Amino acid sequence: MTAIESPCILVCSIDLKTGYCFGCGRTQNEISNWVSFTGQQRSQIMAELSARLETVERKPRRETYRARLARERAETSK
């Protein structure tokens, strides 16, 4: 069985204004149905998350998984 990539950073709270999670940027529907989406559907949603997170009023206080991986890759490539 392969692991399903997820943008979750365990900051699970929905912005009432936008409907997006403050931590990952997904909607409640996307969060609850994440495992049933196809890989293509998940990739499409993940491509939209950065733009979505710009619209929420409160930003996550901790480093996201994707940001940490990007930082670690940059550090190891130096």
Residue pairs with C-beta under 8 A, 6 or more apart in sequence:
4 34
4 35
4 42
5 42
5 46
6 24
6 34
7 24
7 25
7 26
7 46
7 49
7 64
7 65
7 66
8 23
8 24
8 31
8 65
9 23
9 24
9 60
9 62
9 63
9 64
9 65
10 23
11 21
11 22
11 23
11 24
11 60
11 61
11 62
12 21
12 23
12 31
13 21
13 22
13 23
14 20
14 21
14 22
14 27
14 28
15 21
15 22
15 56
15 57
15 58
17 56
17 57
18 52
18 55
18 56
19 27
19 28
20 26
20 27
20 52
20 53
20 55
20 56
21 27
21 28
21 31
22 56
22 58
22 59
22 60
23 60
23 64
24 31
24 49
24 64
25 48
25 49
25 50
25 52
25 53
25 56
26 34
26 45
26 49
26 52
30 37
30 45
34 42
37 45
53 59
53 60
63 71
